[in-house]
Amino acid sequence: MKLRANGIDIHYEISGKGPVVTLSHSLAGDLTMWDGLAAALADRYTVLRYDTRGHGATAAPDGAYSFAQLVGDVSGLLDALNIERTHFVGLSMGGMIAQHFALAHPGRLGKLVIASSSSRTPPEAGTLWDERIAVARAQGMQAHVEATLGRWFTAPWRAAHPEVVARIGALIASTPVAGYAGCGAAICTLDVTGRLSAVRAPTLVLVGADDPGTPPALSEVIAKAIPGARLEVVPAASHLLNIEQAATFNRLVGDFLG
């Protein structure tokens, strides 16, 4: 389904019934990354999944995006669907959006789950993102597939699940370059650590023990900054722990929301 909000067409899916849970995916993914969790929650919750600006079937305008825009897309989607309040689960870039949403719309937020994420991008990482964006523009997103999969899953899991790895690789390759570049520009501006003490929502922070992109130390910073937040480090998991350790991830999120 699609609707227009915050100046763009946003693709979304709704399933289940009960209190609303909104799911926000990683950079270079789409709402199908949440298939497992959506199915696990659908008997108790209304699950709202959406493609982030620049991803999947949502519009991918040119230019740098901001977290204000990305949060505006979420709030606009909620407004259009007449949803006043939601739990929010975000992974990687989705976790960054989740933090900004919690700060911008505290009254609309129930419980908060931040997975495989960070609260700050150091200035020196700007060069890395400039290089990644330049590669995408020059060679297309296929050039990022192998390295990204190497960060997202542990080597033993990749070897044991080639069909899932191929599906996620196809998602990466099909990400619009404009969306990757626009969201990459937003990620470069991330710096909310000093503001997270204002978050009052009950918060669960999840991270894979073997995540090289957003290692456990970054999640520890988030959990320490948000009053009362709980940190869970999941063994034998890398960045997409919602897929690599789906049963554990779904149980932790379901128990926390419940």
ChimeraX commands (.cxc) that place a marker at each C-alpha (Angstrom):
marker #1 position 0.00,0.00,0.00 radius 0.5
marker #1 position 1.07,3.59,-0.58 radius 0.5
marker #1 position 0.05,6.99,0.70 radius 0.5
marker #1 position 1.44,10.50,0.37 radius 0.5
marker #1 position 2.94,12.09,3.45 radius 0.5
marker #1 position 5.62,14.70,4.10 radius 0.5
marker #1 position 5.81,15.43,0.37 radius 0.5
marker #1 position 6.59,11.90,-0.85 radius 0.5
marker #1 position 4.82,8.62,-1.63 radius 0.5
marker #1 position 5.51,6.13,1.18 radius 0.5
marker #1 position 5.09,2.38,0.78 radius 0.5
marker #1 position 3.89,0.53,3.88 radius 0.5
marker #1 position 2.25,-2.68,5.06 radius 0.5
marker #1 position -0.03,-3.32,8.05 radius 0.5
marker #1 position -0.79,-6.69,9.61 radius 0.5
marker #1 position -2.18,-8.10,12.84 radius 0.5
marker #1 position -4.34,-6.45,15.46 radius 0.5
marker #1 position -3.80,-4.77,18.81 radius 0.5
marker #1 position -1.51,-1.93,19.92 radius 0.5
marker #1 position 0.58,-0.52,17.07 radius 0.5
marker #1 position 4.25,-1.41,16.63 radius 0.5
marker #1 position 6.18,0.48,13.93 radius 0.5
marker #1 position 9.24,-1.20,12.39 radius 0.5
marker #1 position 12.04,0.78,10.73 radius 0.5
marker #1 position 14.68,-1.04,8.64 radius 0.5
marker #1 position 18.38,-0.57,7.93 radius 0.5
marker #1 position 20.11,1.38,5.20 radius 0.5
marker #1 position 20.03,-0.57,1.90 radius 0.5
marker #1 position 17.08,-2.69,3.00 radius 0.5
marker #1 position 13.32,-2.50,2.91 radius 0.5
marker #1 position 10.31,-3.54,4.98 radius 0.5
marker #1 position 10.75,-7.23,4.05 radius 0.5
marker #1 position 13.71,-7.33,6.45 radius 0.5
marker #1 position 11.03,-7.47,9.16 radius 0.5
marker #1 position 9.10,-10.46,7.83 radius 0.5
marker #1 position 10.04,-12.66,10.79 radius 0.5
marker #1 position 9.28,-10.17,13.56 radius 0.5
marker #1 position 6.07,-9.02,11.88 radius 0.5
marker #1 position 4.80,-12.60,11.81 radius 0.5
marker #1 position 5.85,-13.17,15.42 radius 0.5
marker #1 position 3.99,-10.07,16.66 radius 0.5
marker #1 position 0.88,-10.18,14.47 radius 0.5
marker #1 position -1.25,-12.16,16.92 radius 0.5
marker #1 position -0.90,-9.47,19.60 radius 0.5
marker #1 position -0.07,-6.23,17.77 radius 0.5
marker #1 position -0.91,-4.16,14.74 radius 0.5
marker #1 position 2.42,-4.18,12.92 radius 0.5
marker #1 position 3.22,-1.20,10.70 radius 0.5
marker #1 position 6.20,-1.63,8.39 radius 0.5
marker #1 position 7.31,0.98,5.89 radius 0.5
marker #1 position 10.05,1.56,3.32 radius 0.5
marker #1 position 12.25,4.43,4.41 radius 0.5
marker #1 position 12.64,7.43,2.09 radius 0.5
marker #1 position 14.91,6.37,-0.76 radius 0.5
marker #1 position 14.32,2.64,-0.27 radius 0.5
marker #1 position 12.05,-0.10,-1.60 radius 0.5
marker #1 position 8.86,1.25,-3.16 radius 0.5
marker #1 position 8.99,4.60,-1.33 radius 0.5
marker #1 position 10.03,7.66,-3.35 radius 0.5
marker #1 position 13.77,8.35,-3.65 radius 0.5
marker #1 position 14.27,12.08,-4.20 radius 0.5
marker #1 position 17.74,13.38,-5.06 radius 0.5
marker #1 position 19.78,15.30,-2.52 radius 0.5
marker #1 position 20.88,14.90,1.08 radius 0.5
marker #1 position 18.23,13.76,3.56 radius 0.5
marker #1 position 18.03,14.79,7.22 radius 0.5
marker #1 position 16.78,12.96,10.28 radius 0.5
marker #1 position 14.13,15.67,10.60 radius 0.5
marker #1 position 12.85,14.57,7.17 radius 0.5
marker #1 position 13.05,10.88,8.01 radius 0.5
marker #1 position 11.16,11.40,11.27 radius 0.5
marker #1 position 8.69,13.64,9.43 radius 0.5
marker #1 position 8.01,10.75,7.07 radius 0.5
marker #1 position 7.16,8.54,10.06 radius 0.5
marker #1 position 4.96,11.09,11.78 radius 0.5
marker #1 position 3.25,11.91,8.49 radius 0.5
marker #1 position 2.57,8.23,7.88 radius 0.5
marker #1 position 1.13,7.84,11.38 radius 0.5
marker #1 position -1.04,10.94,10.89 radius 0.5
marker #1 position -2.38,9.66,7.58 radius 0.5
marker #1 position -3.25,6.31,9.17 radius 0.5
marker #1 position -4.83,7.98,12.23 radius 0.5
marker #1 position -2.33,6.35,14.58 radius 0.5
marker #1 position -1.81,8.48,17.68 radius 0.5
marker #1 position 0.62,6.27,19.57 radius 0.5
marker #1 position 3.00,3.47,18.68 radius 0.5
marker #1 position 5.78,1.28,19.98 radius 0.5
marker #1 position 8.84,1.70,17.76 radius 0.5
marker #1 position 11.47,-0.86,16.73 radius 0.5
marker #1 position 14.40,0.37,14.65 radius 0.5
marker #1 position 17.50,-1.46,13.42 radius 0.5
marker #1 position 20.73,0.23,12.31 radius 0.5
marker #1 position 19.60,3.39,10.46 radius 0.5
marker #1 position 16.11,2.54,11.71 radius 0.5
marker #1 position 17.51,2.70,15.24 radius 0.5
marker #1 position 18.85,6.17,14.51 radius 0.5
marker #1 position 15.42,7.21,13.26 radius 0.5
marker #1 position 13.94,5.65,16.41 radius 0.5
marker #1 position 16.13,7.80,18.65 radius 0.5
marker #1 position 15.17,10.96,16.78 radius 0.5
marker #1 position 11.50,9.99,16.85 radius 0.5
marker #1 position 11.67,9.44,20.62 radius 0.5
marker #1 position 13.14,12.91,21.09 radius 0.5
marker #1 position 10.80,14.69,18.66 radius 0.5
marker #1 position 7.52,12.93,19.55 radius 0.5
marker #1 position 7.69,11.60,23.13 radius 0.5
marker #1 position 3.92,11.72,23.49 radius 0.5
marker #1 position 3.40,9.38,20.55 radius 0.5
marker #1 position 5.84,6.74,21.73 radius 0.5
marker #1 position 5.06,3.68,23.83 radius 0.5
marker #1 position 8.09,1.41,24.15 radius 0.5
marker #1 position 11.32,1.78,22.20 radius 0.5
marker #1 position 13.65,-0.89,20.77 radius 0.5
marker #1 position 16.98,0.19,19.28 radius 0.5
marker #1 position 18.96,-2.58,17.56 radius 0.5
marker #1 position 22.41,-2.63,15.94 radius 0.5
marker #1 position 22.68,1.13,16.04 radius 0.5
marker #1 position 24.66,4.15,17.16 radius 0.5
marker #1 position 23.91,7.55,18.65 radius 0.5
marker #1 position 26.81,9.41,17.04 radius 0.5
marker #1 position 28.81,9.34,13.82 radius 0.5
marker #1 position 32.33,10.64,14.45 radius 0.5
marker #1 position 33.50,13.38,12.08 radius 0.5
marker #1 position 36.30,11.20,10.71 radius 0.5
marker #1 position 33.69,8.74,9.42 radius 0.5
marker #1 position 32.53,11.36,6.95 radius 0.5
marker #1 position 35.33,10.41,4.57 radius 0.5
marker #1 position 34.23,6.77,4.65 radius 0.5
marker #1 position 30.65,7.72,3.80 radius 0.5
marker #1 position 31.83,10.03,1.02 radius 0.5
marker #1 position 33.75,7.10,-0.45 radius 0.5
marker #1 position 30.80,4.71,-0.17 radius 0.5
marker #1 position 28.47,7.20,-1.83 radius 0.5
marker #1 position 30.99,7.87,-4.61 radius 0.5
marker #1 position 31.31,4.13,-5.29 radius 0.5
marker #1 position 27.54,3.75,-5.43 radius 0.5
marker #1 position 27.22,6.62,-7.89 radius 0.5
marker #1 position 30.05,5.41,-10.10 radius 0.5
marker #1 position 29.48,1.64,-10.02 radius 0.5
marker #1 position 25.94,1.12,-8.73 radius 0.5
marker #1 position 24.86,-0.56,-5.52 radius 0.5
marker #1 position 26.04,-4.00,-6.69 radius 0.5
marker #1 position 29.55,-2.82,-5.81 radius 0.5
marker #1 position 28.54,-2.71,-2.14 radius 0.5
marker #1 position 26.87,-6.10,-1.88 radius 0.5
marker #1 position 29.73,-8.38,-0.81 radius 0.5
marker #1 position 31.29,-6.02,1.72 radius 0.5
marker #1 position 27.91,-5.19,3.22 radius 0.5
marker #1 position 26.93,-8.85,3.57 radius 0.5
marker #1 position 30.28,-9.42,5.27 radius 0.5
marker #1 position 29.38,-6.83,7.89 radius 0.5
marker #1 position 25.77,-7.94,8.27 radius 0.5
marker #1 position 26.19,-11.69,8.90 radius 0.5
marker #1 position 28.84,-13.87,10.49 radius 0.5
marker #1 position 30.80,-16.07,8.08 radius 0.5
marker #1 position 29.44,-19.40,9.41 radius 0.5
marker #1 position 25.86,-18.18,9.09 radius 0.5
marker #1 position 26.43,-16.92,5.54 radius 0.5
marker #1 position 27.82,-20.30,4.57 radius 0.5
marker #1 position 24.87,-22.15,6.10 radius 0.5
marker #1 position 22.10,-19.91,4.68 radius 0.5
marker #1 position 23.01,-19.03,1.06 radius 0.5
marker #1 position 19.39,-18.51,0.02 radius 0.5
marker #1 position 18.78,-15.84,2.67 radius 0.5
marker #1 position 22.11,-14.18,1.94 radius 0.5
marker #1 position 21.22,-14.05,-1.76 radius 0.5
marker #1 position 17.85,-12.46,-0.97 radius 0.5
marker #1 position 19.42,-9.77,1.24 radius 0.5
marker #1 position 22.13,-9.21,-1.35 radius 0.5
marker #1 position 19.44,-8.52,-3.92 radius 0.5
marker #1 position 17.88,-5.94,-1.58 radius 0.5
marker #1 position 21.20,-4.14,-1.25 radius 0.5
marker #1 position 21.77,-4.18,-5.01 radius 0.5
marker #1 position 18.29,-2.83,-5.76 radius 0.5
marker #1 position 18.50,0.11,-3.35 radius 0.5
marker #1 position 18.20,3.38,-5.31 radius 0.5
marker #1 position 21.54,5.18,-5.39 radius 0.5
marker #1 position 19.75,8.45,-4.56 radius 0.5
marker #1 position 18.28,6.84,-1.45 radius 0.5
marker #1 position 21.59,5.37,-0.33 radius 0.5
marker #1 position 23.34,8.71,-0.85 radius 0.5
marker #1 position 20.56,10.73,0.77 radius 0.5
marker #1 position 20.38,8.54,3.86 radius 0.5
marker #1 position 24.17,8.30,4.04 radius 0.5
marker #1 position 24.27,12.09,4.27 radius 0.5
marker #1 position 21.83,11.95,7.19 radius 0.5
marker #1 position 23.89,9.29,8.98 radius 0.5
marker #1 position 26.95,11.55,8.75 radius 0.5
marker #1 position 25.10,14.14,10.87 radius 0.5
marker #1 position 24.11,11.71,13.67 radius 0.5
marker #1 position 24.91,13.15,17.09 radius 0.5
marker #1 position 22.23,12.63,19.74 radius 0.5
marker #1 position 24.15,10.98,22.59 radius 0.5
marker #1 position 24.00,14.10,24.73 radius 0.5
marker #1 position 20.22,14.38,24.26 radius 0.5
marker #1 position 19.21,10.81,25.05 radius 0.5
marker #1 position 18.79,11.50,28.77 radius 0.5
marker #1 position 15.51,13.18,27.76 radius 0.5
marker #1 position 14.05,9.89,26.49 radius 0.5
marker #1 position 11.43,8.61,28.93 radius 0.5
marker #1 position 10.08,5.64,26.99 radius 0.5
marker #1 position 10.94,2.18,28.33 radius 0.5
marker #1 position 13.85,1.18,26.10 radius 0.5
marker #1 position 15.49,-2.08,25.04 radius 0.5
marker #1 position 18.86,-1.88,23.26 radius 0.5
marker #1 position 19.92,-4.96,21.26 radius 0.5
marker #1 position 23.19,-5.72,19.50 radius 0.5
marker #1 position 24.99,-8.73,18.07 radius 0.5
marker #1 position 28.14,-9.73,19.90 radius 0.5
marker #1 position 29.97,-10.05,16.57 radius 0.5
marker #1 position 28.72,-6.86,14.89 radius 0.5
marker #1 position 31.70,-5.04,13.31 radius 0.5
marker #1 position 29.70,-2.09,11.98 radius 0.5
marker #1 position 27.94,-1.03,15.19 radius 0.5
marker #1 position 29.81,-3.02,17.85 radius 0.5
marker #1 position 28.41,-3.58,21.37 radius 0.5
marker #1 position 30.33,-0.60,22.74 radius 0.5
marker #1 position 28.12,1.76,20.73 radius 0.5
marker #1 position 24.97,0.15,22.12 radius 0.5
marker #1 position 26.40,0.42,25.62 radius 0.5
marker #1 position 26.65,4.18,25.10 radius 0.5
marker #1 position 22.98,4.35,24.08 radius 0.5
marker #1 position 21.82,2.17,26.98 radius 0.5
marker #1 position 23.78,4.22,29.51 radius 0.5
marker #1 position 22.45,7.49,28.12 radius 0.5
marker #1 position 18.73,6.57,28.22 radius 0.5
marker #1 position 17.39,6.38,31.79 radius 0.5
marker #1 position 16.43,2.83,32.72 radius 0.5
marker #1 position 17.34,1.33,29.35 radius 0.5
marker #1 position 18.18,-2.38,29.20 radius 0.5
marker #1 position 21.00,-3.75,27.03 radius 0.5
marker #1 position 21.03,-7.26,25.56 radius 0.5
marker #1 position 24.09,-8.52,23.67 radius 0.5
marker #1 position 23.10,-11.48,21.48 radius 0.5
marker #1 position 25.79,-14.15,20.98 radius 0.5
marker #1 position 26.73,-15.49,17.54 radius 0.5
marker #1 position 25.12,-12.59,15.71 radius 0.5
marker #1 position 26.35,-9.75,13.55 radius 0.5
marker #1 position 24.52,-6.65,12.32 radius 0.5
marker #1 position 21.23,-8.16,11.10 radius 0.5
marker #1 position 20.65,-10.10,14.30 radius 0.5
marker #1 position 16.90,-9.96,13.63 radius 0.5
marker #1 position 17.58,-12.45,10.82 radius 0.5
marker #1 position 20.69,-14.28,11.99 radius 0.5
marker #1 position 19.31,-14.96,15.47 radius 0.5
marker #1 position 15.64,-14.50,14.64 radius 0.5
marker #1 position 14.21,-16.68,17.41 radius 0.5
marker #1 position 16.19,-14.89,20.12 radius 0.5
marker #1 position 15.52,-11.46,18.65 radius 0.5
marker #1 position 11.79,-12.06,18.29 radius 0.5
marker #1 position 11.55,-13.44,21.83 radius 0.5
marker #1 position 13.42,-10.50,23.36 radius 0.5
marker #1 position 11.33,-7.93,21.50 radius 0.5
marker #1 position 8.05,-9.75,22.12 radius 0.5
marker #1 position 8.73,-10.17,25.85 radius 0.5
marker #1 position 9.77,-6.54,26.17 radius 0.5
marker #1 position 6.72,-5.17,24.37 radius 0.5
marker #1 position 4.44,-7.54,26.24 radius 0.5
marker link #1:1,2 radius 0.2
marker link #1:2,3 radius 0.2
marker link #1:3,4 radius 0.2
marker link #1:4,5 radius 0.2
marker link #1:5,6 radius 0.2
marker link #1:6,7 radius 0.2
marker link #1:7,8 radius 0.2
marker link #1:8,9 radius 0.2
marker link #1:9,10 radius 0.2
marker link #1:10,11 radius 0.2
marker link #1:11,12 radius 0.2
marker link #1:12,13 radius 0.2
marker link #1:13,14 radius 0.2
marker link #1:14,15 radius 0.2
marker link #1:15,16 radius 0.2
marker link #1:16,17 radius 0.2
marker link #1:17,18 radius 0.2
marker link #1:18,19 radius 0.2
marker link #1:19,20 radius 0.2
marker link #1:20,21 radius 0.2
marker link #1:21,22 radius 0.2
marker link #1:22,23 radius 0.2
marker link #1:23,24 radius 0.2
marker link #1:24,25 radius 0.2
marker link #1:25,26 radius 0.2
marker link #1:26,27 radius 0.2
marker link #1:27,28 radius 0.2
marker link #1:28,29 radius 0.2
marker link #1:29,30 radius 0.2
marker link #1:30,31 radius 0.2
marker link #1:31,32 radius 0.2
marker link #1:32,33 radius 0.2
marker link #1:33,34 radius 0.2
marker link #1:34,35 radius 0.2
marker link #1:35,36 radius 0.2
marker link #1:36,37 radius 0.2
marker link #1:37,38 radius 0.2
marker link #1:38,39 radius 0.2
marker link #1:39,40 radius 0.2
marker link #1:40,41 radius 0.2
marker link #1:41,42 radius 0.2
marker link #1:42,43 radius 0.2
marker link #1:43,44 radius 0.2
marker link #1:44,45 radius 0.2
marker link #1:45,46 radius 0.2
marker link #1:46,47 radius 0.2
marker link #1:47,48 radius 0.2
marker link #1:48,49 radius 0.2
marker link #1:49,50 radius 0.2
marker link #1:50,51 radius 0.2
marker link #1:51,52 radius 0.2
marker link #1:52,53 radius 0.2
marker link #1:53,54 radius 0.2
marker link #1:54,55 radius 0.2
marker link #1:55,56 radius 0.2
marker link #1:56,57 radius 0.2
marker link #1:57,58 radius 0.2
marker link #1:58,59 radius 0.2
marker link #1:59,60 radius 0.2
marker link #1:60,61 radius 0.2
marker link #1:61,62 radius 0.2
marker link #1:62,63 radius 0.2
marker link #1:63,64 radius 0.2
marker link #1:64,65 radius 0.2
marker link #1:65,66 radius 0.2
marker link #1:66,67 radius 0.2
marker link #1:67,68 radius 0.2
marker link #1:68,69 radius 0.2
marker link #1:69,70 radius 0.2
marker link #1:70,71 radius 0.2
marker link #1:71,72 radius 0.2
marker link #1:72,73 radius 0.2
marker link #1:73,74 radius 0.2
marker link #1:74,75 radius 0.2
marker link #1:75,76 radius 0.2
marker link #1:76,77 radius 0.2
marker link #1:77,78 radius 0.2
marker link #1:78,79 radius 0.2
marker link #1:79,80 radius 0.2
marker link #1:80,81 radius 0.2
marker link #1:81,82 radius 0.2
marker link #1:82,83 radius 0.2
marker link #1:83,84 radius 0.2
marker link #1:84,85 radius 0.2
marker link #1:85,86 radius 0.2
marker link #1:86,87 radius 0.2
marker link #1:87,88 radius 0.2
marker link #1:88,89 radius 0.2
marker link #1:89,90 radius 0.2
marker link #1:90,91 radius 0.2
marker link #1:91,92 radius 0.2
marker link #1:92,93 radius 0.2
marker link #1:93,94 radius 0.2
marker link #1:94,95 radius 0.2
marker link #1:95,96 radius 0.2
marker link #1:96,97 radius 0.2
marker link #1:97,98 radius 0.2
marker link #1:98,99 radius 0.2
marker link #1:99,100 radius 0.2
marker link #1:100,101 radius 0.2
marker link #1:101,102 radius 0.2
marker link #1:102,103 radius 0.2
marker link #1:103,104 radius 0.2
marker link #1:104,105 radius 0.2
marker link #1:105,106 radius 0.2
marker link #1:106,107 radius 0.2
marker link #1:107,108 radius 0.2
marker link #1:108,109 radius 0.2
marker link #1:109,110 radius 0.2
marker link #1:110,111 radius 0.2
marker link #1:111,112 radius 0.2
marker link #1:112,113 radius 0.2
marker link #1:113,114 radius 0.2
marker link #1:114,115 radius 0.2
marker link #1:115,116 radius 0.2
marker link #1:116,117 radius 0.2
marker link #1:117,118 radius 0.2
marker link #1:118,119 radius 0.2
marker link #1:119,120 radius 0.2
marker link #1:120,121 radius 0.2
marker link #1:121,122 radius 0.2
marker link #1:122,123 radius 0.2
marker link #1:123,124 radius 0.2
marker link #1:124,125 radius 0.2
marker link #1:125,126 radius 0.2
marker link #1:126,127 radius 0.2
marker link #1:127,128 radius 0.2
marker link #1:128,129 radius 0.2
marker link #1:129,130 radius 0.2
marker link #1:130,131 radius 0.2
marker link #1:131,132 radius 0.2
marker link #1:132,133 radius 0.2
marker link #1:133,134 radius 0.2
marker link #1:134,135 radius 0.2
marker link #1:135,136 radius 0.2
marker link #1:136,137 radius 0.2
marker link #1:137,138 radius 0.2
marker link #1:138,139 radius 0.2
marker link #1:139,140 radius 0.2
marker link #1:140,141 radius 0.2
marker link #1:141,142 radius 0.2
marker link #1:142,143 radius 0.2
marker link #1:143,144 radius 0.2
marker link #1:144,145 radius 0.2
marker link #1:145,146 radius 0.2
marker link #1:146,147 radius 0.2
marker link #1:147,148 radius 0.2
marker link #1:148,149 radius 0.2
marker link #1:149,150 radius 0.2
marker link #1:150,151 radius 0.2
marker link #1:151,152 radius 0.2
marker link #1:152,153 radius 0.2
marker link #1:153,154 radius 0.2
marker link #1:154,155 radius 0.2
marker link #1:155,156 radius 0.2
marker link #1:156,157 radius 0.2
marker link #1:157,158 radius 0.2
marker link #1:158,159 radius 0.2
marker link #1:159,160 radius 0.2
marker link #1:160,161 radius 0.2
marker link #1:161,162 radius 0.2
marker link #1:162,163 radius 0.2
marker link #1:163,164 radius 0.2
marker link #1:164,165 radius 0.2
marker link #1:165,166 radius 0.2
marker link #1:166,167 radius 0.2
marker link #1:167,168 radius 0.2
marker link #1:168,169 radius 0.2
marker link #1:169,170 radius 0.2
marker link #1:170,171 radius 0.2
marker link #1:171,172 radius 0.2
marker link #1:172,173 radius 0.2
marker link #1:173,174 radius 0.2
marker link #1:174,175 radius 0.2
marker link #1:175,176 radius 0.2
marker link #1:176,177 radius 0.2
marker link #1:177,178 radius 0.2
marker link #1:178,179 radius 0.2
marker link #1:179,180 radius 0.2
marker link #1:180,181 radius 0.2
marker link #1:181,182 radius 0.2
marker link #1:182,183 radius 0.2
marker link #1:183,184 radius 0.2
marker link #1:184,185 radius 0.2
marker link #1:185,186 radius 0.2
marker link #1:186,187 radius 0.2
marker link #1:187,188 radius 0.2
marker link #1:188,189 radius 0.2
marker link #1:189,190 radius 0.2
marker link #1:190,191 radius 0.2
marker link #1:191,192 radius 0.2
marker link #1:192,193 radius 0.2
marker link #1:193,194 radius 0.2
marker link #1:194,195 radius 0.2
marker link #1:195,196 radius 0.2
marker link #1:196,197 radius 0.2
marker link #1:197,198 radius 0.2
marker link #1:198,199 radius 0.2
marker link #1:199,200 radius 0.2
marker link #1:200,201 radius 0.2
marker link #1:201,202 radius 0.2
marker link #1:202,203 radius 0.2
marker link #1:203,204 radius 0.2
marker link #1:204,205 radius 0.2
marker link #1:205,206 radius 0.2
marker link #1:206,207 radius 0.2
marker link #1:207,208 radius 0.2
marker link #1:208,209 radius 0.2
marker link #1:209,210 radius 0.2
marker link #1:210,211 radius 0.2
marker link #1:211,212 radius 0.2
marker link #1:212,213 radius 0.2
marker link #1:213,214 radius 0.2
marker link #1:214,215 radius 0.2
marker link #1:215,216 radius 0.2
marker link #1:216,217 radius 0.2
marker link #1:217,218 radius 0.2
marker link #1:218,219 radius 0.2
marker link #1:219,220 radius 0.2
marker link #1:220,221 radius 0.2
marker link #1:221,222 radius 0.2
marker link #1:222,223 radius 0.2
marker link #1:223,224 radius 0.2
marker link #1:224,225 radius 0.2
marker link #1:225,226 radius 0.2
marker link #1:226,227 radius 0.2
marker link #1:227,228 radius 0.2
marker link #1:228,229 radius 0.2
marker link #1:229,230 radius 0.2
marker link #1:230,231 radius 0.2
marker link #1:231,232 radius 0.2
marker link #1:232,233 radius 0.2
marker link #1:233,234 radius 0.2
marker link #1:234,235 radius 0.2
marker link #1:235,236 radius 0.2
marker link #1:236,237 radius 0.2
marker link #1:237,238 radius 0.2
marker link #1:238,239 radius 0.2
marker link #1:239,240 radius 0.2
marker link #1:240,241 radius 0.2
marker link #1:241,242 radius 0.2
marker link #1:242,243 radius 0.2
marker link #1:243,244 radius 0.2
marker link #1:244,245 radius 0.2
marker link #1:245,246 radius 0.2
marker link #1:246,247 radius 0.2
marker link #1:247,248 radius 0.2
marker link #1:248,249 radius 0.2
marker link #1:249,250 radius 0.2
marker link #1:250,251 radius 0.2
marker link #1:251,252 radius 0.2
marker link #1:252,253 radius 0.2
marker link #1:253,254 radius 0.2
marker link #1:254,255 radius 0.2
marker link #1:255,256 radius 0.2
marker link #1:256,257 radius 0.2
marker link #1:257,258 radius 0.2
view
